[in-house]
Amino acid sequence: MAILDRIRAHGGEVIRDKWTITLRKGRLTPEALAWVKDHRADLIREVWPEYDDFEERAAIREFCGGMSRADAEAAAYAEVMNV
């Protein structure tokens, strides 16, 4: 079962707003929340398959282009999502 399905089965919800992921825990136990935290990257990739491309582009803009992290993320998001 996918991570997202497991979260939903326990009344939880994952919300993506641009590049920010928020978890509403619903009835997830502390142990389940710890597991989700340990598998955060997998969850993000499941919710947003473009995540790795976004991260790579943001890092290049920040470290090679001298942009602030916030500006680099905004530019990378626009590029990855073609907006």
N, C-alpha and C positions, 0 to 999 in steps of 0.2 A: 504494500500500500504506500502511496506517495506521502511525503511529509505533509503537504497541504491537506490531503484527505484525512490524515490522522488528526490534524488540528481541528478541522471542521467537524469531525465525528465527536469531538469533545466540546463543541460549542464555541470553539475559538474562531478567530478570523484573522487573515493576513491582508493588510491594506498596503498597496503601493501607490505612492504619490510621487510621480517622477522617479527620482532615484532613491527615495526614502521608503523603507519598509517598516511598517508598524504591526505589532502583534497584539491583538485583543485576546487575552488568555482564556476566556470562557471558563470551562471546568477543568482545565489542564492542571494537573498536580504539580507541586514543586519539582518532583523528579522529572516529569514530562517537560517542564519549562527548562530545566537544566539540560535535558537531551536536545531540545530545540536550539538552545544557545550553542551547544557543542556542534550542531549541524547547521548553523546559521548560513554559511556560504551555500550549502546545498539547497536550503530553502529559498534563498534569494534567486539562485539559478532556476529553480522550479517556477517561481512566480514571475521572473523576468529573465528570459533566456539570453537577452542581449547584455546582461550584467558584466560578463568578462570583457566584452568589447568596450563597454562604457568605462570600466575601471582602467583598462589599458590606455585609452585615449585621454582620460582625465590625468593619469600619472604622467604621460608624455607632456601634456600641456603645462602641468605644474612644475615638473623637474627640469625639462628641457626648454620649455617656453617661458618659464619665470612667472607664470600666472598664479594668482592665489588659488587655494584649493576650491573655494566656492565658485570662482570664475571658470576654473578648469572643468569642474563638474557640470556647470551650466552649458558650456560650449560642447563638451563631450556628449551630454544628453541630447542636445539639438542635433549633433551629427549622427549619432546612433539611431535616433528616432526619426530622422529626416524632417525636422520641424523648422 
